């Protein structure tokens, strides 16, 4: 069939370049491909918004894959099970306490595929190392190859414009942390700076992760576990209902802010 190695390489380069070029001006850039970001991106992409997601690791999915201590199941509360259904992810009612058991592998892969199928462009092995700021508003992200970033190579980054940027990087809250450290700005937090994550208290954490999904600086939003680090919430362990509902709330906030 005349297969040439250079044709394979050329096709990969052309397809990747086309995909990245189409994202240079995005409606929303979501940093981190965990559950809350995947839910928000999927909902918004279905409504026609151009959503770009950057994941610094090889595999999207955030902290889902390992379940609880390597046991391959996670839990979701009844309040969030409709979101699980929307993604077509299998689940089973565990008991009468309102908990639903979901295979962590099915959960992670289902959210990722659902987001991609909805139109979210996910780029892995890309680190967001800074933000673009114009006239007191976040206007995009500064990106580099993860291995460049890890090895501190002196290689300049590229930039992506966005109408809104989301820190969905989890416990590390990379985007808000770097932005706060590098700029003399006051965040929409009790202290004006990231408050810091507190120890585990699942019930409080699940409520707070939804409540604290909000705009922390003009054009910059937080969702998922980033909210705990930024607003001083507790962590919750391997229960993910709040993460899903955080993504849903984020999609509503962004749709209201961006309009059509």
N, C-alpha and C positions, 0 to 999 in steps of 0.2 A: 504493500500500500504506500510505499515511498515515505515512510515516517522519518522525519529529520529532527534531530535534537534541537537544532536552532529554532525550528518552527514552534516546538513546545515552549521554549524560553521566550520567544517573541510574543506568543499568545498570552503568556502569564504577565509579561511586562505591560503589554497593551491593555489587557483587561484591568489590571490593578491601577494603572495610570488613569484610565477612563473613570473608574469608580472614585478614586481620590479627587480627581479634577472636578467631578460633579458635586463634591462636598465642600469645595473651597468657600462657598457662601451657604451656610446651613441656617435653618431656622433655630435649631437647638443642637448643641453639642453636649452629650452626656459623657462624663469622664468616669469610667468604671462600668463593667458589664455585669453587675450583680443583679439580684432579683428586682429591687425597686426600680432601677434604671431600665431594665428590660421591659417591665410592665408599662412604665410611663412612655418609653419610646414606642412600644407597640401600639398603644392607644393613639398616640399623636400621629404616628406614621399612617395609620388607617384613615385618619382624617385629612391626610394630604400634606402634612408638614414634612419638611426635609430634616430628617433626624440622623445625626452622625454620632457614633459611639466609639470611644477609644479605650482599649483595654491594654494595660501594660504587660500583662502576663500572656503566656501562650494560649491558655484556655479561658474563654469567657465563663461566666457563671458565679463568680465571686466565691463566697464561703459555703456554697451549697454542697459541693461534691463530697465532702468528707462526712456528711451527716452529723451525728453526735459522737465524738471521740472515735470516728471511724466506723461506727455502726450506721448502716446505710439507709436509715430512715430519718425523716424530719417530720415535724408536726405543723399543722395549720389549723387555726380556729375556724369555727363555723362562719364567723363574720366575713371571712375572706375566701370561702370556698367557691363562690361564684366566679372569682377571677381564675381559680384553678380550672374550673369547668370551661371558661372561655378559651383557655389555651389547650384544651383537650388532653389534660394530664390525668392519668388514672389515680384514684385515691380510694381509701376505705375508711369508714367511720371506726374509730378505735374503741370507744366506749361511750357511756352516757355523759361524759364530761364536756362534750362539744369539741373534742379533738379529732382531727382526721390525719391518718398516717399516709405519707407519700414517700415512695422510693426516691432517694436523693438524686440518683442518676437520671431517673425519668423527669424529675422536677427541673433540674438544671438544663438538660437537653431540650425539654419541652418549652421552657421559657426562651431559650436561645433561638430555637427553630421558629417559634411563634413570632418573635421580634423580627427575624430576618424575612420571614414570609410576609409580614406586614409592611415591609419596606425599609426597615432600619438598616443602615450601612454600618457594620461592625468591623473595625480594624484592630487586630490584635498586635501585640509586640510594639505598641506605640505608647510612649510616655508623654503625658502633658506636663511640661516642666515650668510653665508660666502662663500668664493670661495677657491678652491684649486689652488695654484700657484706654478709653477715649472720653475726655470731658466728664470724668467722674462716673463712668459706666463701663462695665465689662462688655467687651465687644468681640471676643474671640479667644482662641487658645493658641499656645505655642507648643509645638509637638516635635519630638525627636524619636529616633529608633531606641527601643528599650536598652539594647546592648551598648549603644553609644552612651546613653545616660548612665548605665551601671558602671561603665569603665572610665567615665569622666574624660572621654575623648574630646578634644577641642574642635568639634564639628557643629556648625551653626544649625539651628532648627528651622522648621517651616511654620507657617501660621495658617489658621483656618478662621474665617469670620463667622460670627454667630449672633443671632438676635438675643439668645439666652444661653448661658452655660450652667451645667448642673454638676455639682460635686457629688458623685455616687461612689466614691472611692472607699467607703466603709470606715473602719476604725481609724485608719491613718489620716482621713480627711485631707489628703494631699493638696488639693486645689486651694481650699480655704486657708489651710496652714501656711502654704507658701505665699499666697496673696497677702495674708495678714502680716507675715514677717517682712515682706519686701516693701510694703507700702504703709505710709502713715495714714491709715483710714480707720474709721469706726464702723464696725460691723453691727448688724441688727441682732445683738446678743446682750445679755444683762451687763457684761463687762466691756463690750465693744471689741472683744477679742474672743477666740475660741475658748470655751470654758473648760473643756476636758471631760472625757468619758468617766462615768462612775462604775462601781462594781455591779454584779449581776442581781437584778430584781425584775423578773420576767414580766409581771403584770404591769408595773409602772412603765417599764421599757416599751412594751407593746403599744401602750397608749401614747407615750411621748414621741415615739418615732413617727407617728402620724401627725400629731399636733405640731411638731417642730419641723415638718416639711414645709419650707417657706423660702422666701427671698431673703438672703442674708446680707446682700449688697446689691445695688442696682444692676440688674442683668445677671446676677449670680445666685443660684438656688442650691439647696441641700436636700438630700433625701436619704432614706435607709439609715445605715449605721453612722453615716457622716453626721446626721443630726445629733446623735448622742455625744460625739466628740465636740461638736460646735456649740451645742446648747447645754451640755452637762447632764445628759440623760444617762440612764442605766443601760447595761447590756442585757440581752435576753436569752442567749444560748440558742439551741437548735429548734426554735419555733419561728415560723416565717409569716404568719398572718399580717403582722404589723408592717413587714417589709413590702408585701403585696399592696396593702392599703396605702402605704406611703407613696408607692408608684402611681396608684390611681389618683390620689390627691394632687400629686405633682402635675400630672397630665391636665387636671382641671385648672390649676393655677396658671400653667403655661398657656393653655388655650385662652384663658381670660386675658392674660397679659399681651399675647401676640395677636389675637384677633384672627381674621381670615387671611 
